[in-house]
């Protein structure tokens, strides 16, 4: 018997998100311990000890609803970013913000631009809102905003730009972004997704927040999931025009950031030395991965994130062979792999194991 309720027709095109394979699944399947997961761009050092202390103190209060206005975290973020608290969006990860922004402006038949390959949620948001996804090809693994500029038309409503891009790790300069904003019609919402902001060390990247006063159609998104190590608590934030923030607060779920997430994010902001430690380790392991893959005859994309992307002709086979060795990476379709920077032992083990697999 078929299900009696008729679902919205546009949902047939929406595919579920497939996360990286959990360590627990692989260890159970292979009967092993100490598997290595370098697939989901997680912070291998975990959160600051100050975060753990703050969470332990907050645990007895989880029977209370969190502060729906997130006052303490908003004030801490405003100081950290040097912006007005009225410009802040807070969400259940930046993923929620990506979806909500689409829901705020997209109507059926509108068009959404984003880079290809790019983050899955940009296309799924378009389909959810009955809009048309229009992926734009990367050039040398990198966004070419001149291509985006030529693709703009009267139907374009949202442009998502991941910088650095996921899955390639490449970045574009602030001057390129500003040039695109100047040419972009004001009715188009330009969403700059800076989930990997803390890992970038190229000086031409920074200061995107300074463009916000000049371009009210511009939004910058960041997250506590990556360098801050709070992926399991799901706290993301954005900075935008106050009027956009007001509309967002109309449609977001009540208490959309949980109480432990609010406490952890505030504590994480109080220990930026830990974030620097994470970024320094990432830089060293990113370099090690890049050089190691080059030595194996591969050509990884020039990354500024906490992962390395490289093309291989048999990605799914290599992924399965690595799984059998207790190493989880991320296949990006049939022709590429993405490997997260891990600890020194994890990185060395991956390169050694991968070389052995390729030699066979």
PEKAPE-V361786 format. One record per residue. N is the residue number from 1. RES is the residue in one letter. SS is DSSP state (a for helix, b for strand, c for the rest). PSI is psi as a letter, one per 40 degrees, with the letter a starting at -180 (NA if undefined). D_FIRST is the distance of its C-alpha to the first C-alpha in Angstrom with 1 decimal. Layout:
BEGIN
n->(N:N)
res->(RES:RES)
ss->(SS:SS)
psi->(PSI:PSI)
d_first->(D_FIRST:D_FIRST)
END
This chain:
BEGIN
n->(1:2:3:4:5:6:7:8:9:10:11:12:13:14:15:16:17:18:19:20:21:22:23:24:25:26:27:28:29:30:31:32:33:34:35:36:37:38:39:40:41:42:43:44:45:46:47:48:49:50:51:52:53:54:55:56:57:58:59:60:61:62:63:64:65:66:67:68:69:70:71:72:73:74:75:76:77:78:79:80:81:82:83:84:85:86:87:88:89:90:91:92:93:94:95:96:97:98:99:100:101:102:103:104:105:106:107:108:109:110:111:112:113:114:115:116:117:118:119:120:121:122:123:124:125:126:127:128:129:130:131:132:133:134:135:136:137:138:139:140:141:142:143:144:145:146:147:148:149:150:151:152:153:154:155:156:157:158:159:160:161:162:163:164:165:166:167:168:169:170:171:172:173:174:175:176:177:178:179:180:181:182:183:184:185:186:187:188:189:190:191:192:193:194:195:196:197:198:199:200:201:202:203:204:205:206:207:208:209:210:211:212:213:214:215:216:217:218:219:220:221:222:223:224:225:226:227:228:229:230:231:232:233:234:235:236:237:238:239:240:241:242:243:244:245:246:247:248:249:250:251:252:253:254:255:256:257:258:259:260:261:262:263:264:265:266:267:268:269:270:271:272:273:274:275:276:277:278:279:280:281:282:283:284:285:286:287:288:289:290:291:292:293:294:295:296:297:298:299:300:301:302:303:304:305:306:307:308:309:310:311:312:313:314:315:316:317:318:319:320:321:322:323:324:325:326:327:328:329:330:331:332:333:334:335:336:337:338:339:340:341:342:343:344:345:346:347:348:349:350:351:352:353:354:355:356:357:358:359:360)
res->(X:X:X:X:X:X:X:X:X:X:X:X:X:X:X:X:X:X:X:X:X:X:X:X:X:X:X:X:X:X:X:X:X:X:X:X:X:X:X:X:X:X:X:X:X:X:X:X:X:X:X:X:X:X:X:X:X:X:X:X:X:X:X:X:X:X:X:X:X:X:X:X:X:X:X:X:X:X:X:X:X:X:X:X:X:X:X:X:X:X:X:X:X:X:X:X:X:X:X:X:X:X:X:X:X:X:X:X:X:X:X:X:X:X:X:X:X:X:X:X:X:X:X:X:X:X:X:X:X:X:X:X:X:X:X:X:X:X:X:X:X:X:X:X:X:X:X:X:X:X:X:X:X:X:X:X:X:X:X:X:X:X:X:X:X:X:X:X:X:X:X:X:X:X:X:X:X:X:X:X:X:X:X:X:X:X:X:X:X:X:X:X:X:X:X:X:X:X:X:X:X:X:X:X:X:X:X:X:X:X:X:X:X:X:X:X:X:X:X:X:X:X:X:X:X:X:X:X:X:X:X:X:X:X:X:X:X:X:X:X:X:X:X:X:X:X:X:X:X:X:X:X:X:X:X:X:X:X:X:X:X:X:X:X:X:X:X:X:X:X:X:X:X:X:X:X:X:X:X:X:X:X:X:X:X:X:X:X:X:X:X:X:X:X:X:X:X:X:X:X:X:X:X:X:X:X:X:X:X:X:X:X:X:X:X:X:X:X:X:X:X:X:X:X:X:X:X:X:X:X:X:X:X:X:X:X:X:X:X:X:X:X:X:X:X:X:X:X:X:X:X:X:X:X:X:X:X:X:X:X)
ss->(c:c:c:c:c:c:c:c:a:a:a:a:a:c:c:c:c:c:c:c:c:c:a:a:a:a:a:a:a:a:c:c:c:c:c:b:b:c:c:c:c:c:c:c:c:c:c:c:a:a:a:a:a:a:a:a:a:a:a:a:a:c:c:c:c:c:c:c:c:c:a:a:a:a:a:a:a:a:a:a:a:c:c:c:a:a:a:b:b:b:b:c:a:a:a:a:a:a:a:a:a:a:a:a:a:c:c:c:c:c:b:b:b:b:b:b:c:c:c:a:a:a:a:a:a:a:a:a:c:c:c:b:b:b:b:b:b:c:b:c:c:b:c:c:a:a:a:a:a:a:a:c:c:c:c:b:b:b:b:b:b:b:c:c:c:c:c:c:c:c:c:c:c:a:a:a:a:a:a:a:a:a:a:c:c:c:c:c:b:b:b:b:b:c:c:c:a:a:a:c:c:c:c:c:c:c:c:a:a:a:a:c:c:c:c:c:c:b:b:b:b:b:b:c:c:c:c:c:c:c:c:c:c:c:c:b:b:b:b:c:c:a:a:a:a:a:a:a:a:a:a:c:c:c:c:c:c:c:a:a:a:a:a:a:a:a:a:a:a:c:c:a:a:a:a:a:a:a:a:a:a:a:a:a:a:a:a:a:a:a:a:a:a:a:a:c:c:c:c:c:c:c:c:c:c:c:b:b:b:b:b:c:c:c:a:a:a:a:a:a:a:a:a:a:c:c:b:b:c:b:b:c:c:c:c:b:b:b:b:b:c:c:c:a:a:a:a:a:a:a:a:a:a:a:a:a:a:a:a:c)
psi->(h:i:h:d:h:h:i:h:d:e:e:d:e:h:i:i:h:h:i:i:h:i:d:d:d:d:d:d:d:e:f:i:i:f:i:h:h:f:d:e:f:i:h:e:e:a:i:i:d:d:d:d:d:d:d:d:d:e:d:e:e:e:e:i:i:i:h:d:e:f:d:d:d:d:d:d:d:d:d:d:e:f:i:h:d:e:e:h:h:h:i:g:i:e:d:d:d:d:d:d:d:d:d:d:e:h:i:h:e:i:i:h:i:i:i:h:i:a:h:d:d:d:d:d:d:d:d:d:e:f:i:h:h:g:h:h:i:i:h:f:e:i:h:g:e:d:d:d:d:d:e:h:a:e:e:h:d:h:h:h:h:h:h:i:i:h:e:d:e:i:i:i:i:d:d:d:d:d:d:d:d:d:e:h:i:e:e:h:h:h:h:h:h:f:d:f:d:e:e:h:e:h:e:e:d:i:f:d:d:e:e:d:d:d:g:e:e:h:h:h:i:i:i:e:d:c:d:e:f:f:d:e:e:g:h:i:i:i:h:i:h:d:d:d:d:d:d:d:e:d:e:i:i:h:f:e:h:i:d:d:d:d:d:d:d:d:d:d:d:e:g:e:d:d:d:d:d:d:d:d:d:d:d:d:d:d:d:d:d:d:d:d:d:d:d:e:e:i:g:i:i:g:i:e:a:f:i:h:h:i:h:i:e:f:d:d:d:d:d:d:d:d:d:e:e:f:h:h:a:h:h:g:a:e:e:i:i:h:h:i:h:a:i:d:d:d:d:d:d:d:d:d:d:d:d:d:d:d:d:NA)
d_first->(0.0:3.8:6.6:8.3:11.8:13.5:15.8:19.2:19.5:22.4:20.5:19.0:22.6:23.2:23.4:23.6:27.2:28.0:31.0:33.6:32.9:34.0:37.2:35.6:32.8:35.5:37.9:35.3:34.1:37.8:39.3:41.9:43.4:44.9:42.5:43.4:41.0:42.5:39.3:38.5:41.9:42.5:46.1:47.3:49.9:47.6:48.7:52.2:53.6:54.2:50.4:49.9:52.7:51.3:47.8:49.4:51.3:48.3:45.9:47.2:46.3:42.6:41.9:43.2:41.4:43.0:45.3:43.1:45.9:46.6:50.3:51.8:49.8:50.3:54.0:54.2:52.3:54.4:57.5:56.2:55.2:58.1:55.9:55.4:52.8:51.5:50.4:48.0:44.2:42.6:39.0:36.6:37.9:39.0:35.4:34.6:37.6:36.5:33.2:34.9:37.7:35.2:33.4:36.9:38.0:35.2:33.9:31.5:33.4:36.0:36.8:37.1:39.6:39.7:41.0:39.3:38.8:38.2:36.3:32.5:32.2:34.3:31.8:28.7:30.6:31.3:27.6:26.5:29.2:28.2:31.6:32.6:33.5:36.8:37.7:41.4:42.9:45.2:48.7:50.0:47.0:48.1:47.2:49.4:49.5:51.4:48.2:46.3:49.1:48.8:45.0:45.5:44.9:44.3:40.6:41.1:40.4:40.1:41.8:40.9:43.7:43.4:47.0:47.2:44.2:41.3:40.9:44.3:46.5:48.8:50.4:52.1:55.2:55.6:57.7:54.9:52.6:55.2:55.9:52.3:52.2:55.3:53.7:50.3:49.8:49.8:46.4:44.8:43.8:45.0:43.4:45.5:43.5:46.2:44.2:46.7:49.8:51.6:51.7:53.4:57.1:58.0:60.2:59.0:55.6:56.3:56.9:53.9:54.0:57.3:55.6:53.5:56.3:56.8:53.2:51.1:48.1:48.3:46.3:47.0:44.4:45.2:43.8:44.8:42.2:44.5:48.3:48.1:45.7:43.2:40.0:38.3:39.3:38.1:41.0:41.6:44.0:45.1:48.3:48.2:49.8:49.9:48.2:45.2:45.3:45.2:42.1:40.4:41.2:39.5:36.1:36.1:34.4:37.0:38.5:36.8:39.3:39.3:42.6:43.2:42.6:45.2:47.7:47.1:47.5:50.7:52.1:51.2:53.2:56.2:56.4:56.6:58.8:55.7:53.9:56.9:56.8:53.1:54.1:57.1:55.2:52.6:55.4:56.9:53.7:52.6:55.9:55.6:52.2:53.4:56.6:54.9:52.3:55.1:57.1:54.2:54.4:51.4:51.7:49.9:49.5:52.2:50.3:51.3:48.3:47.6:46.0:46.9:44.9:45.9:44.7:44.2:43.0:40.6:39.3:36.1:38.2:40.9:38.3:37.0:40.6:41.6:38.7:40.1:43.4:41.8:42.0:39.2:39.8:37.4:36.5:36.5:34.8:36.2:39.8:40.8:41.0:41.7:43.7:44.5:48.0:48.3:51.2:54.2:53.0:49.4:50.8:53.3:50.8:48.4:51.2:52.5:49.2:48.2:51.5:51.1:47.7:49.1:52.1:50.0)
END
